[in-house]
């Protein structure tokens, strides 16, 4: 099997790859046991992505095993991998599983991605190239109608208020090793990818280091999956490895 080409988002140090949506796809490819190679891309590399996929966001994959089929959007990529490679381990576990995973994705977009994004938005800006940083600041501040610094303000108190909202996840992980059950599925990759996003760009601690916390212990297990892929991934700050 030829490796799938995956377009990834990089920092100024191109070894640092931090997009939560690309991390979902990386873990999905690992789960499906499909080889892949990454191509680094910055926030201002949009013309290349548009030419390739008629849109400007990562992840994008090109599958040389299927006439160079191009697929964008992490959810659509997961669906494609599931249907195109049915002989490989399932990401969802059937139709009922797919619906459950879709619920997790919708829930986490509002309860995970959005708040975490406000905690690390300045850290993202600091770690990308000057050209990307100017683009990122202008775009985000226009969208959010605030400076990046104002968006991030008060994150220490806000993260303390956010942690208790994860109680349903904590209760679930107290009873089983992964969101997917005994083994991880795409739900785990959706949630974990946001933690990995923050870990790659920031030393801001989303979770307290507490080995009695089921979410903390689950995150440790996720970091060790697939030969420690996420744990070994380059980060902007060494303290992110703590």
C-alpha positions in Angstrom: 0.0 0.0 0.0 1.3 3.5 -0.9 1.3 6.1 1.9 -1.5 8.6 1.9 -0.4 12.2 1.7 -1.6 14.3 4.6 -1.4 18.1 4.6 -0.6 19.3 8.1 -0.4 22.7 9.9 3.1 23.7 11.1 4.6 26.3 13.4 7.6 28.4 12.6 9.6 25.3 13.7 8.1 23.1 11.0 8.6 20.0 13.1 5.8 21.3 15.4 2.4 20.2 14.0 -0.5 21.4 16.1 -3.8 21.4 14.3 -6.4 19.5 16.4 -8.2 18.5 13.3 -5.1 17.1 11.7 -4.3 15.2 14.9 -7.7 13.6 14.6 -6.8 12.4 11.1 -3.3 11.2 12.1 -4.7 9.1 14.9 -7.4 7.8 12.5 -4.7 6.7 10.0 -2.7 5.0 12.8 -5.9 3.3 14.0 -6.7 2.0 10.5 -3.0 0.9 10.1 -2.7 3.0 6.9 0.8 4.4 6.1 1.0 8.2 5.5 3.4 11.0 4.9 2.8 14.6 6.0 3.3 17.8 4.0 3.8 20.9 6.2 1.5 23.9 5.5 1.1 27.3 7.1 -1.9 29.6 7.6 -0.9 31.5 4.5 -0.5 28.5 2.2 -4.1 28.7 1.2 -3.6 29.0 -2.6 -1.9 25.6 -2.6 -4.8 24.0 -0.6 -7.4 25.7 -2.8 -5.8 24.4 -5.9 -5.7 20.9 -4.4 -9.0 20.7 -2.7 -11.1 23.7 -3.6 -11.0 24.9 0.0 -8.3 26.4 2.3 -8.3 24.4 5.5 -6.3 21.4 6.7 -6.5 18.4 7.0 -6.5 17.4 3.3 -5.5 13.9 2.2 -4.5 12.6 -1.2 -4.9 8.8 -1.6 -2.6 7.4 -4.2 -4.3 4.0 -3.7 -7.5 5.4 -5.1 -6.6 7.5 -8.2 -5.2 10.3 -6.0 -8.6 10.9 -4.5 -8.6 14.2 -2.6 -10.6 14.5 0.7 -10.8 17.5 3.0 -12.4 18.0 6.5 -11.4 15.6 9.3 -14.9 14.1 9.6 -15.2 13.5 5.9 -11.7 12.0 5.9 -12.7 9.6 8.8 -15.8 8.5 6.8 -13.7 8.1 3.7 -11.1 5.9 5.4 -13.9 3.8 7.0 -15.6 3.1 3.7 -12.5 2.9 1.5 -10.6 0.5 3.9 -13.3 -1.7 5.5 -10.8 -4.5 6.0 -8.9 -2.3 8.5 -9.9 -1.7 12.1 -13.2 0.3 12.4 -13.1 3.9 13.6 -16.7 3.8 14.6 -17.9 0.3 15.2 -20.9 0.3 12.8 -23.8 2.8 12.2 -24.8 3.1 15.8 -21.2 3.8 16.8 -21.0 6.4 14.0 -24.0 8.3 15.4 -22.5 8.2 18.9 -19.1 9.5 17.7 -20.9 12.3 15.7 -22.6 13.4 19.0 -19.2 13.6 20.7 -17.9 15.7 17.8 -20.8 18.2 18.1 -20.6 18.3 21.9 -16.8 18.7 22.0 -16.8 21.5 19.4 -18.6 23.8 21.8 -17.4 22.4 25.1 -13.7 21.6 24.2 -12.4 23.2 21.0 -13.9 26.6 21.6 -12.8 27.2 25.2 -9.4 25.6 24.7 -8.9 27.8 21.7 -9.3 30.9 23.9 -6.7 29.6 26.4 -3.9 29.1 23.8 -4.8 31.7 21.1 -1.8 33.9 22.0 0.5 30.9 22.2 -0.5 29.9 18.7 0.2 33.4 17.4 3.6 33.4 19.1 4.8 30.1 17.6 4.0 30.6 13.9 6.0 32.4 11.2 5.8 36.2 11.0 3.8 36.0 7.8 1.3 33.5 9.3 1.2 35.5 12.6 0.1 38.7 10.9 -2.6 36.8 9.0 -3.7 34.9 12.1 -4.0 38.0 14.2 -5.9 40.0 11.6 -8.3 37.2 10.9 -9.1 36.1 14.4 -9.4 39.7 15.8 -11.9 40.5 13.0 -13.9 37.4 13.7 -13.9 37.7 17.5 -14.0 41.5 17.6 -11.3 41.4 20.3 -7.6 41.4 20.5 -6.0 38.0 20.9 -4.8 39.2 24.3 -8.3 40.1 25.4 -9.6 36.7 24.2 -7.0 34.9 26.3 -7.4 37.2 29.4 -8.4 35.4 32.6 -7.6 32.0 31.3 -6.3 30.8 34.7 -9.7 31.4 36.3 -11.6 30.3 33.3 -9.9 26.9 33.0 -10.7 26.2 36.6 -14.4 26.8 35.8 -14.1 24.7 32.7 -12.7 21.6 34.3 -15.9 20.7 36.2 -17.9 20.8 33.0 -16.0 17.7 31.9 -17.7 15.7 34.7 -19.7 13.4 32.2 -16.4 12.5 30.5 -14.7 11.9 33.9 -17.5 9.6 35.0 -17.4 7.7 31.8 -13.6 7.2 32.0 -13.9 6.1 35.6 -15.7 3.1 34.3 -13.8 2.3 31.1 -10.3 2.9 29.7 -11.4 4.9 26.6 -14.4 6.8 25.4 -14.8 4.1 22.9 -14.8 1.4 25.6 -11.9 -1.1 26.2 -10.1 0.3 23.2 -10.1 3.8 21.6 -12.3 4.8 18.7 -12.7 8.0 16.8 -14.4 9.7 19.8 -11.2 9.4 21.7 -9.3 11.0 18.8 -11.7 13.9 18.6 -11.4 14.8 22.3 -7.7 14.0 22.7 -6.7 16.0 19.6 -7.7 19.2 21.4 -5.5 18.4 24.4 -2.7 17.7 22.0 -3.2 21.0 20.2 -2.7 22.8 23.4 0.3 20.6 24.4 2.1 21.3 21.1 1.9 25.1 21.3 1.7 26.0 25.0 2.8 25.1 28.5 -0.6 26.1 29.9 -2.0 23.2 31.8 -5.6 22.3 30.8 -5.7 19.6 33.5 -4.1 19.4 36.9 -1.5 16.7 37.3 -3.6 14.3 39.3 -3.2 10.5 38.9 -6.6 10.0 40.6 -8.3 12.0 37.8 -9.7 9.6 35.1 -9.4 12.3 32.4 -5.7 12.9 33.2 -5.0 9.1 33.2 -6.9 8.7 29.9 -4.8 11.5 28.4 -1.7 9.7 29.5 -2.9 6.5 27.8 -3.7 8.5 24.6 -0.2 10.0 24.6 1.3 6.5 24.6 -0.8 5.1 21.8 0.9 4.0 18.6 4.4 3.9 20.0 4.0 7.2 21.8 3.2 9.2 18.7 1.6 12.1 20.5 4.0 12.1 23.4 7.0 12.1 21.1 5.7 14.9 18.9 7.8 18.1 19.0 6.3 20.9 21.1 7.1 24.6 21.3 7.9 24.5 25.1 9.8 21.6 26.8 7.6 22.0 29.9 4.6 20.8 27.8 6.0 17.4 28.2 5.4 17.4 32.0 
